[in-house]
Amino acid sequence: MSTRTAPWPAGVPCWADQSAPDVAAAKDFYAAVVGWDYQDTEADYGGYAVAEVGGHPTVGIGPQQPGAPAAWTVYLASDDADATAADVTANGGTVLLAPGDIG
């Protein structure tokens, strides 16, 4: 697996995470299948675990939200998340969650 050391270009997939009904089971599965290790962030981030490969953040695994299906979500890079959200709305799209800062 390659490691990115520069910012992702806008529009390029830059992160993925999984919502899982059983985070511990998902972590065990991916550790066994692809060798992921995990950062100890779960209590601070509501059960969300960050998987690592070679000490580099790779993906996240978090608890499935009530009423939502278990799913993988892919995130796209943006040079300006607020401007991208405004462009989505201006072009007829719907922003489901406004841009915000994370840890």
TAVENTA-V802084 format. One record per residue. N is the residue number from 1. RES is the residue in one letter. PHI is phi in degrees with one decimal (* if undefined). Layout:
N/RES/PHI
N/RES/PHI
//
This chain:
1/M/*
2/S/-84.4
3/T/-115.8
4/R/-92.0
5/T/-115.4
6/A/-118.5
7/P/-57.7
8/W/-72.0
9/P/-64.9
10/A/-56.1
11/G/89.9
12/V/-90.8
13/P/-55.8
14/C/-126.6
15/W/-160.2
16/A/-142.5
17/D/-146.3
18/Q/-118.6
19/S/-98.5
20/A/-126.7
21/P/-67.3
22/D/-138.5
23/V/-59.7
24/A/-60.9
25/A/-66.3
26/A/-63.5
27/K/-60.6
28/D/-60.9
29/F/-60.0
30/Y/-70.0
31/A/-62.4
32/A/-72.7
33/V/-82.8
34/V/-119.9
35/G/79.4
36/W/-70.0
37/D/-104.0
38/Y/-133.0
39/Q/-75.0
40/D/-87.7
41/T/-118.9
42/E/-58.0
43/A/-65.9
44/D/-69.6
45/Y/-118.2
46/G/63.9
47/G/94.5
48/Y/-81.0
49/A/-110.0
50/V/-102.3
51/A/-82.7
52/E/-129.9
53/V/-126.9
54/G/60.0
55/G/81.9
56/H/-108.1
57/P/-56.6
58/T/-120.3
59/V/-150.2
60/G/-117.3
61/I/-131.8
62/G/-135.7
63/P/-68.4
64/Q/-62.9
65/Q/-82.0
66/P/-54.2
67/G/81.3
68/A/-105.0
69/P/-77.6
70/A/-65.9
71/A/-161.2
72/W/-95.4
73/T/-122.4
74/V/-107.3
75/Y/-108.2
76/L/-108.5
77/A/-68.3
78/S/-144.2
79/D/-75.2
80/D/-152.5
81/A/-60.9
82/D/-63.4
83/A/-67.0
84/T/-63.6
85/A/-61.6
86/A/-64.2
87/D/-64.1
88/V/-59.0
89/T/-63.4
90/A/-62.9
91/N/-103.7
92/G/90.4
93/G/-85.5
94/T/-122.0
95/V/-90.3
96/L/-81.7
97/L/-142.6
98/A/-62.0
99/P/-57.6
100/G/-160.8
101/D/-80.7
102/I/-125.7
103/G/-58.3
//
